[in-house]
Structures are given as C-alpha cells and as structure tokens.
Amino acid sequence: MSSFRYVTSIPYPRADVFAWFTRPGALVRLTPSFFGSILAEPSDGINPGSTAAMGVGAPGGVGMWLGSAAGSVRGLLPASLAAKKWTRPEIRWDALHTELVPGTSFTDVMDKGPLAAWTHRHTFTDGAQAGTTLMVDEVTYELPAVARGEWAYKRMDAELTRMFAFRERQLLADLSFHYAHPGEQLTIAISGASGLVGRQLGALLTGGGHRVLTLVRRAPRNEGEIFWDPETGAIDSAALAQCQAVIHLAGHPIGGRFTDANKEAIHQSRIRGTTLLAQALAELASDGVERALVSGSAVGYYGAEGQAPGGSSRALVETDPAGSDFLATVCKDWEAACAPAAAAGVRVVNVRTGIVLSAAGGVLQRLLPLYLAGAGGPLGDEQWQSWVGIDDIAGIFAHAALNPTLEGPVNGVAPHPVTAKEFAHTLGKVLHRPAALKVPALGPKLLLGAQGAAELALASQRVSAAKIQASGYQFRHASLELALRHILGE
C-alpha cells in the first residue's frame, strides 16, 4: 500500500468548513473535469453507507485528450447517442462512505473501480489562529498488480497532487464566495440545471446552504423538482411560489449549423421559456414576496462585429445598442421577454455570457484535442474574444441571484478579453504545445455554415466587466492564463 498526504490551511472556522462538505454539491465542486465526471452524487451526504459514482479518465495528457475528444464527438451526436456509454472513455469508480465523526473527520473507500484499493480520510482540526481550520487529506491506495512499480506510484502521487491542488483552490474560492454573500438561505429554482453551467451553479449555491429546485419537463420525481413545459405554456406556479429567485439557463444549443430549423429552435426555445417564467413570476408578485429572475443572455447581443457608437475602440458596456444579426436579435428578444416580471416589480438581471471555458464542454473542450496533438492555432487573428471561466460564470449567476442591488443587463465576462491570437498563444503555453497553425476560415464554415461561423467562431466582441465588478463580484480568475491553469490543472 502507498500513502499520500495533502494539508490545506483554511481561513474560516472549522464548523463552517465541515458543514460545507456535508451539503449537496460538494463532490461536483471538488471534481476537476481533467479527472473525470460525476455519474451519481452522494446518496446521503457524507454519512456512513452513502454511495457515489464517478467516471475516471486516464491520467495526464492522454486522459485529457481522450476526454475532450469524446466530449467534442458527443456534442455533434443526437442526445440519444451522446448518452451511450461507448461515448465516454472513462472507468466507473463507486465510492462508499464508511466513517463519520461530526465536525472532525469522515472517510470514504473505493467500493469498485480501477485500483486494487483506496481509502480517503478527511480530518479537520482548529488552525493555529483563531477562526481557522487545518484540513488533512490522507489517502492509502494500491495500484493494480499489472501497474505496480516505482515509476507508476510516482506518477500516481503527481496526479493526486494535481487533483488535490485543484480541490484546495476550489474550496477556498467557494468559501470566500459564501462569506462575501451573507444573508438568509434562499430557495432558488434553476432551469437548465443539468447543463454545463447549471450543474456547477446549483452545486455552488447548495454549498452555501441555499435550497436549489430544478425545473423539469416531466413529472417531478421528488420535492426538489418543479414541472414546467414551455412548449405548452404549463408551469406549477404553486411550487414556483416557494422560490425567492429563478435562474433561467435553458435553451436549445447554439453550437450547430445555422439552418432555418435550428435558428427557429434557438430563438423560440429562449423566448417561450423566458416568457413563461416571467409571466408566472408576475402573477405571483401580489403575494408580497421579493423575488428575482436571473435570465441568461449572451455577448452576441452586441453583434458579431460589436463596436461602441462612433466606432470607438473601447470595450462594450451594457448601455451600448444591440447588433442587427441573428444572434443579436435572439438576445434582444430574449431579454425583452423578461418584461412582464420587471413590470410587476420582480428584480430582473440579464447575464450576457461570454465564451465559457471548461474542459467538460464548449469551445475549450473542442479545441483541446487539436492543441494536445500539437496542431492548435488561432480562430482568426485580431478578433476580440470575451471569455469567462466556468467557475466565474457560475459565480456571476449566483451573485446576481443573491445580490439585491444588481439589476438589468450585466456582462458575464472576465475583466481582460484577448484577441484570437493571444488566446491561442496562452492556451499553447499552458499545455506546453505549439499554437502556430491558424485555423482556416473554411473549417468553422464546414461545421457551422457561413452564418454560424461569422456569428460564433469568428465573431469579434470586446466586452467590459466593469458593471459586475462594481456590484461587488470578485473574480477568481481575472486573467486567461490563470483560468486555463486552474481548469486544466496545469
């Protein structure tokens, strides 16, 4: 058996730190996408007998390449095929919680999985300074017989260091977010809760003690679900009434070819869903409960060649006019659909999201296979790319729901947009790969069509984060390099 130990100093009281680990979402927040994915969250928190399941990829760059390549393929497949096991190059890891000393320690073991043995004990003690915590992760493990050897164990310890360093950063940042947002614990409904952003957002909120309900289009299976159907205009208003905030993320995926049918689905899915929620919240407004509707939007609002009035080179702000292309029209109509709620006194926030960076989906996931193979390069040249890390966009949506002073449109982007050339150079630097092979414009056009390529892959939008920062939001990763190093564990 081999042993591994990782110590984390936490500037918050032990009771608060331990409580965070007992809440839903902790495993989601602590599992890096370069390690694997959560197949089933803990069935009973950290209590003995609680079970969870993960999909674990191969270590290092090989695992990242396989995972990102498979994810890119899944993004092109119909939902029925994308859900198949053969599209996921992961090995199942079943975890079982075995011991719990409330406030002090808990232990989980690998019940079934790729290793010969694994036991992970988490211990919490008061830190040297009052109001601080010392957390010790102790892992004892045994590799499969075919993989045992000095090199293999050194490699395993290096991967564990990489993973626990990610967990440390994630835990400290989440606790900092919750301390920056004191107040009563809210009940918050989320549409699109199973999506890339929605899953991290829900886990972030529950980590702060908030109750998260998910909007579903089938019969609810438990008290944590609310029925709605934008196609028919049906929604369980009585269940929605218990919520102090609704975060609306659902919508038809944008990353496909801009056929007439796809464009109609993109537009209608956003308008119908937003209108339904806005009208339902407007009808509930007479009960006197203060509520908020935080609805997704996108920097596409400003148009594919977004520019400030008069041709100014400054970054775009929320008061700048909308563009006139397809995605700009979608975003403008999407935000306008919130009007019934705003007119009834509901606080409305429209988060204009930039390019979300995650190894688990989106643009970055699709770029990783090329870069890891040494064939990466910029999509365009001097086009501005307004990006945001997955944890910061989840944080921005949560901040919008929890901050009663934030209202109206707000750009969900990091403070430092980059050009396409700068993005490619930075990603190559983080991955230790070249980034000189410029992607021909023909590539995006083949995948997205001419209009889709122009409005998505080759769009240029330099957008300001000043409003969200002025509202008190503290970015975890203000620079692209820091964001990529955290997301990719490099």
Secondary structure, 3 states (H helix, E strand, C coil): CEEEEEEEEECCCHHHHHHHHHCCCHHHHHCCCCCEEEEECCCCCCCCCCEEEEEECCCHHHHHHHHHHHHHHHHHCCHHHHCCHHHCCCEEEEEEEEEEECCCEEEEEEEECCCCEEEEEEEEEECCCCCCEEEEEEEEEECCHHHCCHHHHHHHHHHHHHHHHHHHHHHHHHHHHHHHCCCCCCEEEEECCCCHHHHHHHHHHHHCCCEEEEEECCCCCCCCEEEEECCCCEECHHHHCCCCEEEECCCCCCCCCCCHHHHHHHHHHHHHHHHHHHHHHHHHHHHCCCCEEEEEEEHHHHCCECCCHHHCCCCECCCCCCCCCHHHHHHHHHHHCCHHHHHCCCEEEEEEECEEEECCEHHHHHHHHHHHCCCCCCECCCCEECEEEHHHHHHHHHHHHHCCCCCEEEEECCCCCEEHHHHHHHHHHHHCCCCCCCECCHHHHHHHHHHHHHHHHCCECCECCHHHHHCCCCCCCCCHHHHHHHHHCC
